[in-house]
Amino acid sequence: MFNKDNNDFKKFESKVWLSSPTMHGPELEYVKEAYDTNWLSTVGANINELERLVCEKTGAKYAVALSAGTAALHLAIKLANVKKGDRVFCSDMTFDATVNPVVYEGGIPVFIDTEYDTWNMDPVALEKAFEIYPDVKVVVIAHLYGTPGKIDEIKQICDRHGAVIVEDAAESFGATYKGIQTGTFGNYNCISFNGNKIITGSAGGMFLTDSLEDANRVRKWSTQSRENAPWYQHEELGYNYRMSNVIAGIVRGQMQFLDDHIASKKEIYYRYKEGFKGLPISMNPFDEENSEPNYWLSCMIIDKAAMCKQVRGECEALYIPEHGKSCPTEILDILTMHNAEGRPVWKPMHMQPIYRMNGFVTREGDGRAKTNAYISGGSVGKDGRPLDVGMDIFHRGLCLPSDNKMTVEQQNQIIDMIKACFE
Ligand SMILES: *Cc1c(COP(=O)(O)O)cnc(C)c1O
């Protein structure tokens, strides 16, 4: 019996991570400065300077530092005036933090299928969605894994239908589309400094805008909506969403290394791409003419013909090993076995138990909620049954170890282990 585990690869001594924080030194000095000067709360030089640096980098006029990217998205959804019962079009293949804030405000996410060119929201499906739900006024788009989506097409469609865009650039800080930074295309824009993002503060996020009024509203909401009065006076609902000056110190120190991180992630991406030549695999694609990703995570997708049988239930996966073929489950198992961390592609929101009764629109779809049977059917991709694009990419794709600190030798071994999966 052929056994792919029976190989000579050694287990990595220290874990090779998907994407872990990479610190350099100045971060600690800014944190120490906050400590030494006793500016340990949500006011201080680190916050002010970080907001200035992010504006300088992105070209946004105003930036408001918050406790998380999710907090930024929540306040963006409030600014976009999403009310109870309002439908909101959302990217489907993304982290659930993109869409949960819609629900915090009582809105109903309707998911828009993914395209194969950049793995982001499909403008054709979005147009279709406006035919089905012409009253929708808000669209939430994410740039998956640091790859800008089809921004021009999506903006045109939204303009035509009078809808505003909430741009979730949590994963794509530093990426550009036609030379312009992501996080500046939407009416309301968000980035994240969560622990595994391109740069980090351990946590944190930011709201970006060109509107002074919006920036001021977000700043006020994020600090419990205090009015200008001698006591704590409140006219509207407030939140405790402001960034701490300690965290801002870490991010402030990281800012000067953003371009270095992008450069090393880019090298990782191209080393994989080169290493996979001749295999039935491609990398997560991007629009090479118009966009420069930040290459946050390197991902791969297996050709349909090279997929062994793989079945995913709600919380478990099984596959049948086969000569010359493989699947994400097998590759992820082999990475884990050798102390390296990969991850499945984000499981599309329309396949998540919490959202499976929500609307989901594909290029050809009718926008109705799919049933459980359709979604959890194990024989995905068999017998020519039409798949939605997100489900197909989830089925055949995976995120590769993309840590800045991974050595070339470690990456070469990972490439060789993946090669062995197709023997
Ligand atoms: C990380 C992430 C967020 C949330 O950011 P936090 O800072 O962790 O709250 C939102 N959307 C996407 C696509 C993300 O990857």
The ligand as a Tripos MOL2 file, in Angstrom:
@<TRIPOS>MOLECULE
LIG
   15    15     1     0     0
SMALL
NO_CHARGES

@<TRIPOS>ATOM
      1 C1         -8.6990   40.0620   10.9770 C.3       1 LIG1
      2 C2         -9.8730   40.4190   10.1950 C.ar      1 LIG1
      3 C3        -10.8850   41.2600   10.6900 C.ar      1 LIG1
      4 C4        -10.9970   41.6780   12.1220 C.3       1 LIG1
      5 O1         -9.9650   42.3300   12.6670 O.3       1 LIG1
      6 P1         -9.7510   42.2840   14.2590 P.3       1 LIG1
      7 O2         -8.7380   43.3650   14.4470 O.co2     1 LIG1
      8 O3         -9.2540   40.9310   14.5940 O.co2     1 LIG1
      9 O4        -11.0450   42.6100   14.9160 O.co2     1 LIG1
     10 C5        -11.9080   41.6270    9.8540 C.ar      1 LIG1
     11 N1        -11.9670   41.1810    8.5960 N.ar      1 LIG1
     12 C6        -11.0410   40.3640    8.0720 C.ar      1 LIG1
     13 C7        -11.1840   39.9370    6.6590 C.3       1 LIG1
     14 C8         -9.9830   39.9370    8.8650 C.ar      1 LIG1
     15 O5         -9.0940   39.0730    8.3620 O.3       1 LIG1
@<TRIPOS>BOND
     1     1     2 1
     2     2     3 ar
     3     2    14 ar
     4     3     4 1
     5     3    10 ar
     6     4     5 1
     7     5     6 1
     8     6     7 2
     9     6     8 1
    10     6     9 1
    11    10    11 ar
    12    11    12 ar
    13    12    13 1
    14    12    14 ar
    15    14    15 1
@<TRIPOS>SUBSTRUCTURE
     1 LIG1         1 GROUP 0 **** ****
